[in-house]
């Protein structure tokens, strides 16, 4: 069974797999949340001050969506362990939405935003043997 690596920020979540402990990463899924890249004024037009709340709600929903996707894959036996690499604030949201069963699958975390990096550069941030 494979090891999965989630690399995410508030606008994108990439899921990689490694067939063997020392294997290179292969991207298998790419989830996007394009609203996170919009300026606040493009998202809402109501009172000033609500913008940051709206953006935070969007990030929270995206974290929930990502964890739902991972939970479904976990339930289907698609991976045996998971590494999570995420921007620090988004990592906190991911932890909040992980089910107890999914948390047990997490073998390690890296609190860096590497979502735009190449698979080889991401792999360098992880243990030699996954």
C-alpha positions in Angstrom: 0.0 0.0 0.0 1.2 3.5 -0.7 2.1 6.6 1.3 0.3 9.8 0.4 1.7 13.4 0.8 -0.7 16.3 1.0 0.8 19.7 0.1 -1.6 22.5 0.6 -2.3 26.2 1.1 -5.6 28.1 1.2 -6.0 28.0 -2.6 -4.6 24.7 -3.7 -4.1 21.1 -2.3 -2.0 18.7 -4.2 -1.9 15.0 -3.3 1.1 12.9 -4.1 1.8 9.2 -3.7 5.0 7.2 -3.1 4.7 3.5 -3.8 7.8 2.6 -1.8 9.5 4.3 1.2 12.3 5.9 -0.9 10.2 6.5 -4.1 9.9 9.8 -5.8 6.5 11.6 -5.5 3.9 11.2 -8.2 1.0 13.8 -8.2 -2.3 12.0 -8.2 -4.8 14.8 -7.4 -5.0 18.5 -7.5 -7.8 20.4 -5.7 -8.2 24.1 -6.1 -10.0 26.9 -4.2 -9.6 29.8 -6.6 -11.6 32.2 -4.4 -8.7 32.3 -2.0 -6.6 34.2 -4.7 -9.2 36.9 -5.2 -9.0 40.2 -3.5 -11.4 40.7 -0.7 -13.4 43.3 -2.6 -14.0 40.8 -5.3 -15.5 38.3 -2.8 -17.9 40.6 -0.9 -19.3 44.0 -1.4 -21.0 44.5 2.0 -19.6 46.4 5.1 -15.9 46.9 5.6 -14.5 44.6 8.3 -16.3 41.5 7.1 -13.8 40.8 4.4 -11.2 38.9 6.6 -14.0 36.8 8.1 -15.3 35.9 4.6 -11.8 34.9 3.5 -11.2 32.8 6.7 -14.6 31.1 6.2 -13.5 30.1 2.6 -10.2 28.7 3.9 -12.1 26.7 6.6 -14.5 25.3 4.0 -11.6 24.3 1.7 -9.8 22.6 4.6 -12.9 20.7 5.3 -13.2 19.7 1.7 -9.6 18.5 1.5 -10.0 16.4 4.7 -13.3 14.9 3.3 -11.4 13.9 0.2 -8.6 12.3 2.3 -11.1 10.6 4.6 -12.9 9.0 1.6 -9.6 7.7 0.3 -8.6 6.4 3.7 -11.9 4.6 3.9 -11.3 3.1 0.5 -7.9 1.9 1.6 -6.0 4.0 -0.9 -3.1 4.8 1.4 -1.5 3.5 4.6 0.1 6.7 5.9 -0.1 10.4 5.2 2.4 13.2 5.4 0.9 16.8 5.6 2.9 19.7 4.2 1.0 23.0 4.6 1.3 26.7 5.2 1.2 27.1 9.0 -2.2 28.8 9.3 -3.8 26.3 6.9 -2.1 23.4 8.7 -4.1 24.4 11.8 -7.4 24.3 9.8 -6.5 20.9 8.4 -5.9 19.6 11.9 -9.3 21.0 13.0 -11.1 19.1 10.2 -9.3 15.7 10.4 -11.4 12.9 11.7 -9.9 10.8 14.5 -9.3 8.0 12.0 -7.5 10.3 9.6 -5.3 11.7 12.4 -4.1 8.2 13.1 -2.8 8.0 9.5 -0.7 11.1 9.8 3.0 10.1 10.0 4.4 13.6 9.9 3.8 17.3 9.3 5.8 20.1 7.8 4.6 23.6 8.4 5.8 25.2 5.2 4.0 26.5 2.1 5.4 24.3 -0.7 2.2 24.1 -2.8 3.9 25.6 -5.9 7.2 23.6 -5.6 8.2 20.7 -7.8 7.7 17.1 -6.6 11.4 16.7 -6.2 11.7 19.9 -4.0 8.8 18.7 -1.9 10.4 15.3 -1.5 13.6 16.9 -0.1 11.5 18.3 2.8 10.3 14.9 3.8 12.1 12.0 5.5 14.4 9.8 3.3 12.1 6.8 3.9 8.4 7.6 4.0 
